[in-house]
Amino acid sequence: MHTVFKLAMAAFYIWIFTIVFTGIAKATPVNTSEVGMRTIYSELGE
């Protein structure tokens, strides 16, 4: 795969994920969103 293609795919997934997560965050309390973000960061870190 080309690096440009990888970056484009990553940006696309991040964009969709941001939209989905924003929708979830609006539907749930802030505390739940913070826990969700911590879980996501820990998964990405591994």
Biopython code that builds the backbone (N, CA, C, O; Angstrom):
import numpy as np
from Bio.PDB.StructureBuilder import StructureBuilder

atoms = [
    (1, "MET", "N", (0.835, -1.204, 0.000)),
    (1, "MET", "CA", (0.000, 0.000, 0.000)),
    (1, "MET", "C", (0.872, 1.257, 0.000)),
    (1, "MET", "O", (1.964, 1.275, 0.568)),
    (2, "HIS", "N", (0.373, 2.285, -0.638)),
    (2, "HIS", "CA", (1.083, 3.559, -0.627)),
    (2, "HIS", "C", (0.814, 4.295, 0.675)),
    (2, "HIS", "O", (-0.256, 4.156, 1.267)),
    (3, "THR", "N", (1.776, 5.069, 1.110)),
    (3, "THR", "CA", (1.634, 5.820, 2.360)),
    (3, "THR", "C", (0.459, 6.785, 2.278)),
    (3, "THR", "O", (-0.279, 6.951, 3.249)),
    (4, "VAL", "N", (0.286, 7.416, 1.131)),
    (4, "VAL", "CA", (-0.814, 8.373, 0.958)),
    (4, "VAL", "C", (-2.151, 7.670, 1.146)),
    (4, "VAL", "O", (-3.064, 8.209, 1.770)),
    (5, "PHE", "N", (-2.256, 6.467, 0.605)),
    (5, "PHE", "CA", (-3.499, 5.709, 0.730)),
    (5, "PHE", "C", (-3.760, 5.359, 2.188)),
    (5, "PHE", "O", (-4.893, 5.456, 2.659)),
    (6, "LYS", "N", (-2.719, 4.953, 2.900)),
    (6, "LYS", "CA", (-2.862, 4.621, 4.323)),
    (6, "LYS", "C", (-3.338, 5.835, 5.109)),
    (6, "LYS", "O", (-4.220, 5.724, 5.962)),
    (7, "LEU", "N", (-2.756, 6.991, 4.822)),
    (7, "LEU", "CA", (-3.143, 8.226, 5.516)),
    (7, "LEU", "C", (-4.589, 8.588, 5.203)),
    (7, "LEU", "O", (-5.332, 9.026, 6.081)),
    (8, "ALA", "N", (-4.984, 8.403, 3.952)),
    (8, "ALA", "CA", (-6.355, 8.718, 3.556)),
    (8, "ALA", "C", (-7.341, 7.807, 4.284)),
    (8, "ALA", "O", (-8.377, 8.268, 4.765)),
    (9, "MET", "N", (-7.023, 6.524, 4.363)),
    (9, "MET", "CA", (-7.891, 5.577, 5.061)),
    (9, "MET", "C", (-7.967, 5.912, 6.543)),
    (9, "MET", "O", (-9.045, 5.873, 7.134)),
    (10, "ALA", "N", (-6.826, 6.240, 7.147)),
    (10, "ALA", "CA", (-6.795, 6.586, 8.570)),
    (10, "ALA", "C", (-7.652, 7.820, 8.828)),
    (10, "ALA", "O", (-8.436, 7.850, 9.777)),
    (11, "ALA", "N", (-7.502, 8.837, 7.982)),
    (11, "ALA", "CA", (-8.281, 10.069, 8.142)),
    (11, "ALA", "C", (-9.770, 9.780, 7.991)),
    (11, "ALA", "O", (-10.592, 10.342, 8.716)),
    (12, "PHE", "N", (-10.119, 8.904, 7.048)),
    (12, "PHE", "CA", (-11.517, 8.553, 6.811)),
    (12, "PHE", "C", (-12.120, 7.863, 8.024)),
    (12, "PHE", "O", (-13.224, 8.199, 8.453)),
    (13, "TYR", "N", (-11.387, 6.887, 8.582)),
    (13, "TYR", "CA", (-11.887, 6.171, 9.751)),
    (13, "TYR", "C", (-12.002, 7.090, 10.960)),
    (13, "TYR", "O", (-12.966, 6.998, 11.720)),
    (14, "ILE", "N", (-11.015, 7.982, 11.144)),
    (14, "ILE", "CA", (-11.049, 8.927, 12.266)),
    (14, "ILE", "C", (-12.253, 9.856, 12.125)),
    (14, "ILE", "O", (-12.919, 10.175, 13.109)),
    (15, "TRP", "N", (-12.527, 10.291, 10.885)),
    (15, "TRP", "CA", (-13.655, 11.188, 10.625)),
    (15, "TRP", "C", (-14.975, 10.510, 10.991)),
    (15, "TRP", "O", (-15.806, 11.099, 11.683)),
    (16, "ILE", "N", (-15.168, 9.283, 10.532)),
    (16, "ILE", "CA", (-16.393, 8.543, 10.835)),
    (16, "ILE", "C", (-16.491, 8.268, 12.326)),
    (16, "ILE", "O", (-17.555, 8.418, 12.926)),
    (17, "PHE", "N", (-15.359, 7.860, 12.926)),
    (17, "PHE", "CA", (-15.351, 7.553, 14.349)),
    (17, "PHE", "C", (-15.723, 8.786, 15.164)),
    (17, "PHE", "O", (-16.460, 8.687, 16.144)),
    (18, "THR", "N", (-15.212, 9.948, 14.759)),
    (18, "THR", "CA", (-15.514, 11.194, 15.474)),
    (18, "THR", "C", (-17.006, 11.492, 15.430)),
    (18, "THR", "O", (-17.594, 11.880, 16.439)),
    (19, "ILE", "N", (-17.621, 11.310, 14.262)),
    (19, "ILE", "CA", (-19.057, 11.555, 14.111)),
    (19, "ILE", "C", (-19.847, 10.597, 15.002)),
    (19, "ILE", "O", (-20.756, 11.016, 15.719)),
    (20, "VAL", "N", (-19.499, 9.324, 14.954)),
    (20, "VAL", "CA", (-20.204, 8.316, 15.749)),
    (20, "VAL", "C", (-20.023, 8.584, 17.234)),
    (20, "VAL", "O", (-20.987, 8.552, 17.999)),
    (21, "PHE", "N", (-18.777, 8.850, 17.643)),
    (21, "PHE", "CA", (-18.510, 9.062, 19.067)),
    (21, "PHE", "C", (-19.195, 10.326, 19.569)),
    (21, "PHE", "O", (-19.677, 10.360, 20.701)),
    (22, "THR", "N", (-19.243, 11.372, 18.734)),
    (22, "THR", "CA", (-19.922, 12.612, 19.121)),
    (22, "THR", "C", (-21.401, 12.340, 19.362)),
    (22, "THR", "O", (-21.989, 12.863, 20.309)),
    (23, "GLY", "N", (-21.998, 11.521, 18.500)),
    (23, "GLY", "CA", (-23.404, 11.159, 18.667)),
    (23, "GLY", "C", (-23.627, 10.404, 19.966)),
    (23, "GLY", "O", (-24.602, 10.651, 20.675)),
    (24, "ILE", "N", (-22.719, 9.482, 20.279)),
    (24, "ILE", "CA", (-22.826, 8.708, 21.516)),
    (24, "ILE", "C", (-22.630, 9.628, 22.719)),
    (24, "ILE", "O", (-23.353, 9.526, 23.710)),
    (25, "ALA", "N", (-21.654, 10.521, 22.627)),
    (25, "ALA", "CA", (-21.350, 11.428, 23.735)),
    (25, "ALA", "C", (-22.541, 12.332, 24.040)),
    (25, "ALA", "O", (-22.814, 12.629, 25.203)),
    (26, "LYS", "N", (-23.243, 12.767, 23.007)),
    (26, "LYS", "CA", (-24.402, 13.641, 23.209)),
    (26, "LYS", "C", (-25.552, 12.873, 23.850)),
    (26, "LYS", "O", (-26.367, 13.455, 24.566)),
    (27, "ALA", "N", (-25.620, 11.565, 23.592)),
    (27, "ALA", "CA", (-26.719, 10.752, 24.106)),
    (27, "ALA", "C", (-26.438, 10.218, 25.509)),
    (27, "ALA", "O", (-27.332, 9.669, 26.153)),
    (28, "THR", "N", (-25.203, 10.375, 25.984)),
    (28, "THR", "CA", (-24.838, 9.843, 27.292)),
    (28, "THR", "C", (-24.223, 10.926, 28.166)),
    (28, "THR", "O", (-23.797, 11.963, 27.657)),
    (29, "PRO", "N", (-24.173, 10.698, 29.481)),
    (29, "PRO", "CA", (-23.546, 11.665, 30.390)),
    (29, "PRO", "C", (-22.063, 11.849, 30.077)),
    (29, "PRO", "O", (-21.439, 10.991, 29.453)),
    (30, "VAL", "N", (-21.509, 12.973, 30.517)),
    (30, "VAL", "CA", (-20.109, 13.288, 30.239)),
    (30, "VAL", "C", (-19.188, 12.237, 30.847)),
    (30, "VAL", "O", (-18.191, 11.855, 30.234)),
    (31, "ASN", "N", (-19.517, 11.767, 32.052)),
    (31, "ASN", "CA", (-18.668, 10.788, 32.724)),
    (31, "ASN", "C", (-18.504, 9.534, 31.867)),
    (31, "ASN", "O", (-17.406, 8.987, 31.766)),
    (32, "THR", "N", (-19.589, 9.084, 31.257)),
    (32, "THR", "CA", (-19.535, 7.898, 30.408)),
    (32, "THR", "C", (-18.628, 8.155, 29.207)),
    (32, "THR", "O", (-17.876, 7.273, 28.793)),
    (33, "SER", "N", (-18.700, 9.353, 28.655)),
    (33, "SER", "CA", (-17.869, 9.699, 27.507)),
    (33, "SER", "C", (-16.393, 9.676, 27.890)),
    (33, "SER", "O", (-15.553, 9.209, 27.121)),
    (34, "GLU", "N", (-16.082, 10.185, 29.084)),
    (34, "GLU", "CA", (-14.688, 10.208, 29.532)),
    (34, "GLU", "C", (-14.163, 8.789, 29.688)),
    (34, "GLU", "O", (-13.036, 8.495, 29.291)),
    (35, "VAL", "N", (-14.971, 7.910, 30.264)),
    (35, "VAL", "CA", (-14.561, 6.514, 30.427)),
    (35, "VAL", "C", (-14.358, 5.878, 29.056)),
    (35, "VAL", "O", (-13.409, 5.122, 28.851)),
    (36, "GLY", "N", (-15.248, 6.186, 28.126)),
    (36, "GLY", "CA", (-15.134, 5.650, 26.774)),
    (36, "GLY", "C", (-13.854, 6.106, 26.103)),
    (36, "GLY", "O", (-13.178, 5.315, 25.444)),
    (37, "MET", "N", (-13.515, 7.380, 26.266)),
    (37, "MET", "CA", (-12.291, 7.902, 25.660)),
    (37, "MET", "C", (-11.066, 7.227, 26.264)),
    (37, "MET", "O", (-10.117, 6.904, 25.549)),
    (38, "ARG", "N", (-11.085, 7.013, 27.583)),
    (38, "ARG", "CA", (-9.947, 6.347, 28.231)),
    (38, "ARG", "C", (-9.797, 4.932, 27.685)),
    (38, "ARG", "O", (-8.684, 4.469, 27.435)),
    (39, "THR", "N", (-10.926, 4.249, 27.503)),
    (39, "THR", "CA", (-10.892, 2.882, 26.983)),
    (39, "THR", "C", (-10.315, 2.874, 25.571)),
    (39, "THR", "O", (-9.492, 2.023, 25.232)),
    (40, "ILE", "N", (-10.752, 3.826, 24.754)),
    (40, "ILE", "CA", (-10.281, 3.905, 23.369)),
    (40, "ILE", "C", (-8.788, 4.208, 23.327)),
    (40, "ILE", "O", (-8.046, 3.594, 22.561)),
    (41, "TYR", "N", (-8.349, 5.163, 24.161)),
    (41, "TYR", "CA", (-6.925, 5.513, 24.177)),
    (41, "TYR", "C", (-6.085, 4.322, 24.603)),
    (41, "TYR", "O", (-5.017, 4.083, 24.040)),
    (42, "SER", "N", (-6.565, 3.561, 25.604)),
    (42, "SER", "CA", (-5.796, 2.407, 26.078)),
    (42, "SER", "C", (-5.714, 1.345, 24.982)),
    (42, "SER", "O", (-4.689, 0.680, 24.837)),
    (43, "GLU", "N", (-6.794, 1.185, 24.210)),
    (43, "GLU", "CA", (-6.786, 0.202, 23.124)),
    (43, "GLU", "C", (-5.827, 0.633, 22.018)),
    (43, "GLU", "O", (-5.104, -0.192, 21.460)),
    (44, "LEU", "N", (-5.825, 1.927, 21.704)),
    (44, "LEU", "CA", (-4.934, 2.423, 20.655)),
    (44, "LEU", "C", (-3.484, 2.353, 21.100)),
    (44, "LEU", "O", (-2.583, 2.170, 20.282)),
    (45, "GLY", "N", (-3.262, 2.500, 22.411)),
    (45, "GLY", "CA", (-1.898, 2.489, 22.928)),
    (45, "GLY", "C", (-1.259, 1.118, 22.870)),
    (45, "GLY", "O", (-0.034, 1.004, 22.828)),
    (46, "GLU", "N", (-2.085, 0.061, 22.867)),
    (46, "GLU", "CA", (-1.532, -1.295, 22.886)),
    (46, "GLU", "C", (-1.118, -1.784, 21.512)),
    (46, "GLU", "O", (-0.636, -2.909, 21.376)),
]
sb = StructureBuilder()
sb.init_structure("model")
sb.init_model(0)
sb.init_chain("A")
sb.init_seg("    ")
for serial, (resi, resn, name, xyz) in enumerate(atoms, 1):
    if name == "N":
        sb.init_residue(resn, " ", resi, " ")
    sb.init_atom(name, np.array(xyz, "f"), 0.0, 1.0, " ", f" {name:<3s}", serial, name[0])
structure = sb.get_structure()
